[in-house]
């Protein structure tokens, strides 16, 4: 035993080169036409040395020790190529053969892929795209076309929720524990740093994490792996921002074993493509790497972005018909400037330390420690016992007054008045009137007890103060040249204090920390207080004070991901497993007047995860393949799903369970210098999904039991938290992506995506009401029970289409690539079969049941009428043309690139990218009357495609 320990110590403490033979590795670089590629840079990742291809495309590395290696081949006007290989102890020379480099005339190196809408467009959950990682470096033909040509139109491959993916930087998952979303603002603008991730698409297994159903996007920001030298980039666009300026410098690994890479970037716009949207963001990255030996390096990374960006609003079709698709209700004029009420700003930097250790010829270990901290603020207007200040509030629109059957003279006059506002764009009414809000605050009566004037209107910030620790390890062991064991371990400690604070009192002296919708503000000294632990004078909140809610989320997550890859004959096999555990808690810092569970730390909510993924590749020959991917796994619910009314209550979602995913696909792949093709059939079943919405509802007809057991009506209108629990979904379809070199300079490409994304069960709907707090109801045994929610019954959603993305898409494209390094390309894109997600509560029995006769529908209700009124909202189909062009030059040792793209060149503004059904009228009679009025007041709200957009890029490398 002592001899074994001594041997292990010897191998880990001394350089491996003392024990192993050394090998020369060589290859030839050629282009798609078989011609040599000279003067290409070939970097041996992590080794600190590089090579340059000679006139016949030949390069070599001498004296390599046994182990696993990765090289990165770069040359202007060619796609970056990453190639992995193994060196064994019995090899003197290793021939990697011919490595083919393809023209990069539509790739990320050309600057056409600097698309940063994803995660930075506050257009609601329906707008979140899952193709973000694919915008950077996927060699898969379908995903490449989908990301570059369809991604800007909110196309989501397979219709899968992006929360089921894994986006990682330096071994650390970037998904937020509260909602599962990835905040790309954290590293926004640092495209040249975060480009070229290693990708496992969809539910395919990955070497770096188990992942989900939308892929694993893994990026290492090692300072030594960036192109040595400087790069200056300027971009001009009309998207979220108008200008982008960045500079990156990389030293390469010097003779003393140090490498440094740094980058700074700024994106800004006084106004983006949407009216009233300003943008300003500064980003930075620093990476320092130290090479201690040929087998051991360490990297320190710091990355962050300080940003402030305004949001745009959804609107009903009535509003868009008046003001066009660029209309935004969130802004108004103040002192000659446009002021937006919805501004998101923040700074949440990451500091990461990574250790890379080649233990011996067969094994290596990567270890990461990461800490992220900082705050994010999201502002919005709030008001206390005052009218809604939104210009699109339903009483400010003509449709509301048109629905009066016998209008009074005043009501009839309001039809003309409101129509004139919108027809003539009277911006004192069609935009927020900030002057009126200040005047309203000045006119509030002075309160001597609280020492000032109460704010009728004020601006608040919803704040997330995050502190996140991550530790992860990535271990690999090569049993043979064709078999490898992989083990990933990770731990995350997430703490997030979330609260609302007063941002701007708009000329008032204080805001009240009280509920303006409390049904009876005279029912005791604590009634209506958002925090009953405060005194009667402490309810007066000044700027910077917490108001409304305050709580702490905590979550710890452990994951174990063993995997095994091997090849035998014509088969490559990859098997990956998952074992995981999460523990979750909420600690309330305010005692809400209605919810006993709001204050203090509740019981931990614990969940175990398990899963398996597999990939089998059958090599028909060197250019034709069959690939099967299968996955079955569970995923813990996120904090906002567990605590469904989290701002004011510690109550958990009834029967909350892990999401369970069963996913399968089968692909036929062709990969030749002339033809690249993937044809895939897929089926993804998801069970136990939970979704939470919050909105103001009217006509809900809720009742509560009195102490004597009698039914008592509840306040008719109130803010509602709606929970859709236990939803099952099926996503099935086919994908076809193809690229053909018609001639050496002309390439044709095409994509087809046909899907059917549906609900497969009738999930349960729960309501929590801010007008009730605690519901007293009869359980199944006739006993009175008290709960912080009421069961609204099952939502009849089975066979309804899911919303959020087109379920049918086609693309055709041509690209001409000149041998003189200029190119031009164009694509035609078509989208169809797109729907809005159905409103769950309008599909429950409670929706059409007469509250006067419980369990009995309204007299006018029948199946035919219900089907008519609740017809799924199908969005119109649309097509678009995109063009791109560019040219690059080598001037001595300097590289210059000019490129540009125009999306939707025909300026089609009729494409709806997403939206939601409004659920203001939560009873059948009111809903039907509005639906049949011809002037629907609470019609669906939409986000439209923003019309023609462009992106021009100038890049200079030196």
ChimeraX attribute file (.defattr): number of C-alpha atoms within 10 A of each C-alpha:
attribute: neighborCount
match mode: 1-to-1
recipient: residues
	/A:1	6
	/A:2	7
	/A:3	8
	/A:4	9
	/A:5	10
	/A:6	10
	/A:7	11
	/A:8	13
	/A:9	11
	/A:10	12
	/A:11	15
	/A:12	14
	/A:13	9
	/A:14	12
	/A:15	17
	/A:16	20
	/A:17	16
	/A:18	10
	/A:19	13
	/A:20	16
	/A:21	16
	/A:22	20
	/A:23	20
	/A:24	16
	/A:25	19
	/A:26	16
	/A:27	17
	/A:28	20
	/A:29	24
	/A:30	19
	/A:31	18
	/A:32	16
	/A:33	12
	/A:34	12
	/A:35	12
	/A:36	20
	/A:37	21
	/A:38	19
	/A:39	19
	/A:40	21
	/A:41	19
	/A:42	21
	/A:43	23
	/A:44	20
	/A:45	17
	/A:46	21
	/A:47	21
	/A:48	18
	/A:49	15
	/A:50	18
	/A:51	16
	/A:52	17
	/A:53	20
	/A:54	15
	/A:55	13
	/A:56	14
	/A:57	20
	/A:58	20
	/A:59	21
	/A:60	18
	/A:61	18
	/A:62	12
	/A:63	13
	/A:64	21
	/A:65	25
	/A:66	21
	/A:67	20
	/A:68	19
	/A:69	16
	/A:70	14
	/A:71	19
	/A:72	18
	/A:73	22
	/A:74	20
	/A:75	18
	/A:76	21
	/A:77	22
	/A:78	21
	/A:79	22
	/A:80	21
	/A:81	17
	/A:82	15
	/A:83	13
	/A:84	11
	/A:85	13
	/A:86	17
	/A:87	22
	/A:88	20
	/A:89	15
	/A:90	11
	/A:91	14
	/A:92	15
	/A:93	17
	/A:94	17
	/A:95	11
	/A:96	14
	/A:97	10
	/A:98	16
	/A:99	17
	/A:100	19
	/A:101	24
	/A:102	16
	/A:103	19
	/A:104	18
	/A:105	27
	/A:106	25
	/A:107	21
	/A:108	21
	/A:109	24
	/A:110	25
	/A:111	26
	/A:112	22
	/A:113	20
	/A:114	21
	/A:115	19
	/A:116	19
	/A:117	20
	/A:118	21
	/A:119	19
	/A:120	17
	/A:121	15
	/A:122	19
	/A:123	18
	/A:124	14
	/A:125	14
	/A:126	18
	/A:127	22
	/A:128	26
	/A:129	25
	/A:130	25
	/A:131	24
	/A:132	22
	/A:133	26
	/A:134	26
	/A:135	25
	/A:136	26
	/A:137	22
	/A:138	22
	/A:139	15
	/A:140	19
	/A:141	20
	/A:142	25
	/A:143	25
	/A:144	22
	/A:145	26
	/A:146	25
	/A:147	27
	/A:148	22
	/A:149	25
	/A:150	25
	/A:151	23
	/A:152	21
	/A:153	24
	/A:154	23
	/A:155	25
	/A:156	24
	/A:157	26
	/A:158	27
	/A:159	25
	/A:160	23
	/A:161	18
	/A:162	22
	/A:163	19
	/A:164	22
	/A:165	25
	/A:166	25
	/A:167	27
	/A:168	21
	/A:169	16
	/A:170	22
	/A:171	27
	/A:172	27
	/A:173	22
	/A:174	17
	/A:175	18
	/A:176	17
	/A:177	25
	/A:178	20
	/A:179	13
	/A:180	18
	/A:181	20
	/A:182	21
	/A:183	15
	/A:184	18
	/A:185	23
	/A:186	21
	/A:187	21
	/A:188	25
	/A:189	27
	/A:190	25
	/A:191	19
	/A:192	19
	/A:193	22
	/A:194	17
	/A:195	20
	/A:196	23
	/A:197	21
	/A:198	22
	/A:199	24
	/A:200	22
	/A:201	21
	/A:202	21
	/A:203	28
	/A:204	27
	/A:205	28
	/A:206	24
	/A:207	26
	/A:208	28
	/A:209	32
	/A:210	29
	/A:211	29
	/A:212	25
	/A:213	27
	/A:214	26
	/A:215	26
	/A:216	29
	/A:217	27
	/A:218	24
	/A:219	21
	/A:220	19
	/A:221	24
	/A:222	23
	/A:223	28
	/A:224	30
	/A:225	24
	/A:226	22
	/A:227	19
	/A:228	19
	/A:229	13
	/A:230	16
	/A:231	19
	/A:232	17
	/A:233	20
	/A:234	19
	/A:235	21
	/A:236	17
	/A:237	20
	/A:238	17
	/A:239	20
	/A:240	24
	/A:241	24
	/A:242	20
	/A:243	20
	/A:244	19
	/A:245	18
	/A:246	22
	/A:247	20
	/A:248	24
	/A:249	20
	/A:250	20
	/A:251	18
	/A:252	22
	/A:253	23
	/A:254	14
	/A:255	10
	/A:256	9
	/A:257	17
	/A:258	20
	/A:259	24
	/A:260	23
	/A:261	26
	/A:262	20
	/A:263	23
	/A:264	18
	/A:265	22
	/A:266	21
	/A:267	22
	/A:268	20
	/A:269	20
	/A:270	13
	/A:271	19
	/A:272	20
	/A:273	19
	/A:274	19
	/A:275	20
	/A:276	25
	/A:277	24
	/A:278	23
	/A:279	22
	/A:280	17
	/A:281	22
	/A:282	22
	/A:283	23
	/A:284	23
	/A:285	21
	/A:286	20
	/A:287	21
	/A:288	19
	/A:289	25
	/A:290	20
	/A:291	22
	/A:292	13
	/A:293	14
	/A:294	17
	/A:295	21
	/A:296	19
	/A:297	21
	/A:298	20
	/A:299	23
	/A:300	21
	/A:301	22
	/A:302	19
	/A:303	23
	/A:304	23
	/A:305	25
	/A:306	20
	/A:307	22
	/A:308	20
	/A:309	25
	/A:310	28
	/A:311	27
	/A:312	24
	/A:313	20
	/A:314	24
	/A:315	20
	/A:316	20
	/A:317	17
	/A:318	19
	/A:319	20
	/A:320	17
	/A:321	11
	/A:322	15
	/A:323	16
	/A:324	14
	/A:325	24
	/A:326	19
	/A:327	22
	/A:328	25
	/A:329	24
	/A:330	26
	/A:331	28
	/A:332	23
	/A:333	17
	/A:334	13
	/A:335	8
	/A:336	7
	/A:337	10
	/A:338	19
	/A:339	20
	/A:340	26
	/A:341	23
	/A:342	24
	/A:343	21
	/A:344	21
	/A:345	21
	/A:346	21
	/A:347	20
	/A:348	21
	/A:349	20
	/A:350	20
	/A:351	16
	/A:352	22
	/A:353	19
	/A:354	24
	/A:355	17
	/A:356	19
	/A:357	20
	/A:358	22
	/A:359	21
	/A:360	21
	/A:361	21
	/A:362	19
	/A:363	18
	/A:364	20
	/A:365	19
	/A:366	20
	/A:367	20
	/A:368	21
	/A:369	20
	/A:370	22
	/A:371	18
	/A:372	20
	/A:373	16
	/A:374	15
	/A:375	17
	/A:376	19
	/A:377	22
	/A:378	20
	/A:379	23
	/A:380	17
	/A:381	18
	/A:382	18
	/A:383	18
	/A:384	18
	/A:385	11
	/A:386	12
	/A:387	11
	/A:388	16
	/A:389	19
	/A:390	18
	/A:391	22
	/A:392	22
	/A:393	13
	/A:394	14
	/A:395	16
	/A:396	22
	/A:397	22
	/A:398	22
	/A:399	21
	/A:400	20
	/A:401	22
	/A:402	20
	/A:403	17
	/A:404	12
	/A:405	8
	/A:406	9
	/A:407	14
	/A:408	10
	/A:409	8
	/A:410	9
	/A:411	15
	/A:412	14
	/A:413	12
	/A:414	20
	/A:415	19
	/A:416	13
	/A:417	14
	/A:418	20
	/A:419	16
	/A:420	13
	/A:421	18
	/A:422	21
	/A:423	12
	/A:424	11
	/A:425	14
	/A:426	12
	/A:427	15
	/A:428	15
	/A:429	17
	/A:430	25
	/A:431	23
	/A:432	24
	/A:433	19
	/A:434	20
	/A:435	14
	/A:436	13
	/A:437	18
	/A:438	18
	/A:439	15
	/A:440	17
	/A:441	20
	/A:442	18
	/A:443	13
	/A:444	14
	/A:445	10
	/A:446	14
	/A:447	11
	/A:448	8
	/A:449	9
	/A:450	17
	/A:451	12
	/A:452	16
	/A:453	20
	/A:454	25
	/A:455	30
	/A:456	25
	/A:457	28
	/A:458	24
	/A:459	20
	/A:460	27
	/A:461	25
	/A:462	21
	/A:463	22
	/A:464	19
	/A:465	17
	/A:466	19
	/A:467	17
	/A:468	20
	/A:469	19
	/A:470	20
	/A:471	20
	/A:472	22
	/A:473	21
	/A:474	21
	/A:475	20
	/A:476	22
	/A:477	20
	/A:478	20
	/A:479	12
	/A:480	11
	/A:481	15
	/A:482	12
	/A:483	16
	/A:484	18
	/A:485	19
	/A:486	23
	/A:487	20
	/A:488	23
	/A:489	20
	/A:490	22
	/A:491	20
	/A:492	21
	/A:493	17
	/A:494	20
	/A:495	22
	/A:496	23
	/A:497	19
	/A:498	22
	/A:499	21
	/A:500	22
	/A:501	23
	/A:502	22
	/A:503	20
	/A:504	21
	/A:505	21
	/A:506	20
	/A:507	17
	/A:508	23
	/A:509	21
	/A:510	24
	/A:511	27
	/A:512	22
	/A:513	22
	/A:514	22
	/A:515	19
	/A:516	15
	/A:517	16
	/A:518	19
	/A:519	16
	/A:520	11
	/A:521	15
	/A:522	10
	/A:523	10
	/A:524	8
	/A:525	11
	/A:526	19
	/A:527	19
	/A:528	22
	/A:529	25
	/A:530	25
	/A:531	26
	/A:532	20
	/A:533	16
	/A:534	15
	/A:535	12
	/A:536	13
	/A:537	11
	/A:538	12
	/A:539	20
	/A:540	23
	/A:541	21
	/A:542	18
	/A:543	17
	/A:544	13
	/A:545	15
	/A:546	20
	/A:547	25
	/A:548	21
	/A:549	23
	/A:550	25
	/A:551	23
	/A:552	21
	/A:553	22
	/A:554	20
	/A:555	22
	/A:556	19
	/A:557	20
	/A:558	18
	/A:559	21
	/A:560	21
	/A:561	23
	/A:562	23
	/A:563	25
	/A:564	19
	/A:565	19
	/A:566	17
	/A:567	15
	/A:568	9
	/A:569	7
	/A:570	12
	/A:571	15
	/A:572	17
	/A:573	17
	/A:574	22
	/A:575	23
	/A:576	25
	/A:577	21
	/A:578	21
	/A:579	18
	/A:580	20
	/A:581	17
	/A:582	21
	/A:583	16
	/A:584	23
	/A:585	21
	/A:586	29
	/A:587	21
	/A:588	25
	/A:589	20
	/A:590	25
	/A:591	22
	/A:592	27
	/A:593	20
	/A:594	24
	/A:595	19
	/A:596	16
	/A:597	17
	/A:598	28
	/A:599	22
	/A:600	16
	/A:601	16
	/A:602	16
	/A:603	11
	/A:604	13
	/A:605	16
	/A:606	14
	/A:607	17
	/A:608	16
	/A:609	19
	/A:610	18
	/A:611	19
	/A:612	20
	/A:613	25
	/A:614	22
	/A:615	23
	/A:616	18
	/A:617	19
	/A:618	17
	/A:619	16
	/A:620	12
	/A:621	9
	/A:622	10
	/A:623	13
	/A:624	15
	/A:625	18
	/A:626	18
	/A:627	19
	/A:628	19
	/A:629	21
	/A:630	21
	/A:631	23
	/A:632	21
	/A:633	23
	/A:634	24
	/A:635	23
	/A:636	22
	/A:637	23
	/A:638	20
	/A:639	22
	/A:640	20
	/A:641	23
	/A:642	26
	/A:643	25
	/A:644	27
	/A:645	27
	/A:646	24
	/A:647	20
	/A:648	28
	/A:649	26
	/A:650	26
	/A:651	21
	/A:652	19
	/A:653	20
	/A:654	16
	/A:655	9
	/A:656	18
	/A:657	20
	/A:658	19
	/A:659	20
	/A:660	20
	/A:661	25
	/A:662	20
	/A:663	24
	/A:664	22
	/A:665	21
	/A:666	19
	/A:667	20
	/A:668	17
	/A:669	23
	/A:670	19
	/A:671	17
	/A:672	14
	/A:673	16
	/A:674	15
	/A:675	16
	/A:676	20
	/A:677	23
	/A:678	22
	/A:679	18
	/A:680	20
	/A:681	17
	/A:682	19
	/A:683	19
	/A:684	23
	/A:685	19
	/A:686	22
	/A:687	20
	/A:688	21
	/A:689	21
	/A:690	24
	/A:691	15
	/A:692	19
	/A:693	12
	/A:694	15
	/A:695	12
	/A:696	16
	/A:697	19
	/A:698	17
	/A:699	18
	/A:700	21
	/A:701	18
	/A:702	20
	/A:703	19
	/A:704	19
	/A:705	18
	/A:706	12
	/A:707	9
	/A:708	6
	/A:709	12
	/A:710	9
	/A:711	14
	/A:712	11
	/A:713	12
	/A:714	17
	/A:715	19
	/A:716	13
	/A:717	20
	/A:718	22
	/A:719	15
	/A:720	21
	/A:721	20
	/A:722	23
	/A:723	27
	/A:724	25
	/A:725	24
	/A:726	22
	/A:727	22
	/A:728	22
	/A:729	24
	/A:730	23
	/A:731	22
	/A:732	21
	/A:733	19
	/A:734	19
	/A:735	20
	/A:736	21
	/A:737	24
	/A:738	22
	/A:739	22
	/A:740	17
	/A:741	19
	/A:742	13
	/A:743	11
	/A:744	13
	/A:745	13
	/A:746	16
	/A:747	18
	/A:748	19
	/A:749	22
	/A:750	22
	/A:751	26
	/A:752	20
	/A:753	21
	/A:754	19
	/A:755	22
	/A:756	18
	/A:757	25
	/A:758	20
	/A:759	21
	/A:760	20
	/A:761	19
	/A:762	22
	/A:763	23
	/A:764	21
	/A:765	23
	/A:766	22
	/A:767	22
	/A:768	25
	/A:769	25
	/A:770	23
	/A:771	20
	/A:772	21
	/A:773	19
	/A:774	19
	/A:775	20
	/A:776	22
	/A:777	21
	/A:778	14
	/A:779	10
	/A:780	7
	/A:781	6
	/A:782	8
	/A:783	9
	/A:784	14
	/A:785	12
	/A:786	15
	/A:787	14
	/A:788	22
	/A:789	23
	/A:790	20
	/A:791	16
	/A:792	19
	/A:793	18
	/A:794	20
	/A:795	24
	/A:796	20
	/A:797	22
	/A:798	15
	/A:799	14
	/A:800	19
	/A:801	25
	/A:802	24
	/A:803	24
	/A:804	25
	/A:805	29
	/A:806	29
	/A:807	26
	/A:808	20
	/A:809	25
	/A:810	19
	/A:811	22
	/A:812	19
	/A:813	20
	/A:814	19
	/A:815	21
	/A:816	19
	/A:817	22
	/A:818	14
	/A:819	10
	/A:820	9
	/A:821	18
	/A:822	18
	/A:823	21
	/A:824	20
	/A:825	20
	/A:826	19
	/A:827	21
	/A:828	17
	/A:829	21
	/A:830	17
	/A:831	22
	/A:832	18
	/A:833	18
	/A:834	23
	/A:835	24
	/A:836	24
	/A:837	20
	/A:838	22
	/A:839	17
	/A:840	23
	/A:841	24
	/A:842	22
	/A:843	20
	/A:844	20
	/A:845	18
	/A:846	25
	/A:847	25
	/A:848	23
	/A:849	20
	/A:850	18
	/A:851	18
	/A:852	10
	/A:853	9
	/A:854	9
	/A:855	12
	/A:856	14
	/A:857	18
	/A:858	17
	/A:859	9
	/A:860	10
	/A:861	14
	/A:862	11
	/A:863	7
	/A:864	8
	/A:865	12
	/A:866	16
	/A:867	10
	/A:868	10
	/A:869	15
	/A:870	15
	/A:871	11
	/A:872	18
	/A:873	16
	/A:874	14
	/A:875	20
	/A:876	13
	/A:877	16
	/A:878	15
	/A:879	17
	/A:880	23
	/A:881	21
	/A:882	21
	/A:883	20
	/A:884	21
	/A:885	22
	/A:886	23
	/A:887	19
	/A:888	20
	/A:889	16
	/A:890	12
	/A:891	8
	/A:892	7
	/A:893	7
	/A:894	10
	/A:895	16
	/A:896	18
	/A:897	22
	/A:898	20
	/A:899	23
	/A:900	21
	/A:901	23
	/A:902	19
	/A:903	22
	/A:904	24
	/A:905	15
	/A:906	13
	/A:907	14
	/A:908	15
	/A:909	17
	/A:910	16
	/A:911	20
	/A:912	22
	/A:913	24
	/A:914	27
	/A:915	25
	/A:916	23
	/A:917	19
	/A:918	18
	/A:919	19
	/A:920	19
	/A:921	21
	/A:922	21
	/A:923	23
	/A:924	25
	/A:925	18
	/A:926	14
	/A:927	23
	/A:928	17
	/A:929	14
	/A:930	19
	/A:931	16
	/A:932	10
	/A:933	15
	/A:934	11
	/A:935	16
	/A:936	20
	/A:937	24
	/A:938	18
	/A:939	18
	/A:940	17
	/A:941	19
	/A:942	22
	/A:943	24
	/A:944	21
	/A:945	21
	/A:946	22
	/A:947	18
	/A:948	19
	/A:949	18
	/A:950	18
	/A:951	22
	/A:952	21
	/A:953	21
	/A:954	19
	/A:955	20
	/A:956	17
	/A:957	20
	/A:958	13
